[in-house]
Every structure is written in structure tokens, then in C-alpha cells.
Amino acid sequence: MPFEVHSGLHSWSLPIFVTLATIVAALVYVWGWYQLRHALPNVLSVWRLAAFMGGLLSLWAAVGSPLAGMDHHLLTAHMAQHLILMTVAAPLILLGAPAIVLLHGLPQNLVRRALQPLARSRAVHGLGNIVTHPVFCWLASTSMVIGWHIPAVFEQGMQSVGWHTLEHASFLAAGLSFWWPVIQPWPSLSEWPRWRIPLYLFLATLPCDALSAFLTFCNRVVYPHYLSAHRLFDISPLVDQESAGALMWVWVTFAYLVPAAVVTIQMLSPQRHTSRVEVV
């Protein structure tokens, strides 16, 4: 193993809290999925279980695996963390229909006495309608991405463990918010006609493209932290930054435009039109 890689891995240690939290979430979900599957066999398919577990695994890979030990050395690794949290972990978790499954996996006394009354309150319903509206979701996720890449804010996150943890949590929350209108997990109801979703996804690529283009072509190191960080693979800070920008550019393009194409194809599918005619 090259010395640089060994040094990067040596700086990593297993995060006990994140690992335990991931395991607990997985166990609660599996129990809830089993309960629902046993009572209503046709409600939840196996692929939803696989999606949720894949989301948890991606989440742990981003913040708990050796990749987390490299983010202080390489901006490319740091960028990969953000992309995994927002475009892999978040949509996979939502595809698992987490709300209904986790509610069945938690102790039912807790659900009846605390969570159900809270969910029925008007304040929670009103807040839920706001934070799941597509406009709010787009603005919140975009603001989070741009805000954390402001040099002063970014440097704060690299110098403080608390801020670094908040940064990761923010990107996961931004991802969940962004993909909510696209996936519409239970109990979400569609706020927009489906044809607006491809536009929603396309517009989301624009600020990411602008940020990635800036990192790739600005020809100067934007984040001073990486000027003094121990180098891995003998990559210069500027080349590392250009690689991070290119990674974001390509990754976001596929992560957002491929689902947009899928939704468009579904809307134009002859089967969709046939089913509508039959219903009428």
C-alpha cells in the first residue's frame, strides 16, 4: 500500500456513534418492514428494503468509512462525501418509504402516545406542507450546497468537529428535502403536476454546474485548508480542486438528468395514456 494512502487510512477511526445509529436504524426498519410484510404482503416489496439498506450503507460510507478520513487531505474526497449524501443516500432512503416502515418498527406505545398526536397537530401539518413544497425543497437544497462552499463557511467546517458534523447532516437533510418532491414517499402528496419534475431537476443542475465550473477553471486554490493539508497521491491542491469540480459536474449531471429523462419517458409512455383512457 502506498505510504500516502496508508497515512490517510491511519487518520481514520471507526465512528462509534454513527455506526451504532446506522445499525439501530437498520434494525428498526427491518422489524417494521417484516411487520408490514407479514400483515399486508402486497404493500411493501423487497426492493424497498434493499433501497433503504443501500441508503444507510451509502450514508455510513460517506461519514463513517475511510473516505471520511481522507476528506481533510483531498477536496475530491470531501466532494464525494457531499455527493454520496445528497444523490445516493438520500434518494435511496426515501425510496424505502421510511416513515410508514419506521413507525411500525418503533415501540407502539411510543408511536401512540407521542408520535401520533404530534403528527395530527395543525402546526406540524402546516410546517410539513411548507417544507415539502417543491419550491421550498429546491431553494433549501440549493442554498445549502452553495452556502457550505463559501470559503469562510467551508474553512469553519474543516477546523471544527462540531461544524463538520453539522455540514454532513446539512447535506443529508438537503438531499432528503430535494428528492422528496421527486420520489414523493408516503405520506407525501403531489404538489405539482408530474411534468414539472423534469424542469425541477434540470434547474437544480444549473447552480451546481456554476459552482463546479468555478472550482475547475478559476485557476487558484479557493480553500486555504488544502494548501497546508498533507498531500495524498502527490496531487497538488489546484489539481485536486479541479478534480473535485469535474467530479461534481459529471456526477450531478447524471444524478439529476437521468431521473428527469425517466420521468419524461413515463409521462410519454403509451401505456400511461392507455390506462387513463380505460379509467375514463
Secondary structure, 3 states (H helix, E strand, C coil): CCHHHHHHHHCCCCCHHHHHHHHHHHHHHHHHHHHHHHHCCCCCCHHHHHHHHHHHHHHHHHHCCHHHHHCCCCHHHHHHHHHHHHHHHHHHHHHCCHHHHHHHHCCHHHHHHHHHHHHHCHHHHHHHHHHCCHHHHHHHHHHHHHHHCCHHHHHHHHHCHHHHHHHHHHHHHHHHHHHHHHHCCCCCCCCCCCCHHHHHHHHHHHHHHHHHHHHHHCCCCCCCHHHHCCCCCCCCHHHHHHHHHHHHHHHHHHHHHHHHHHHHHHHHCHHHHHHHHHHC
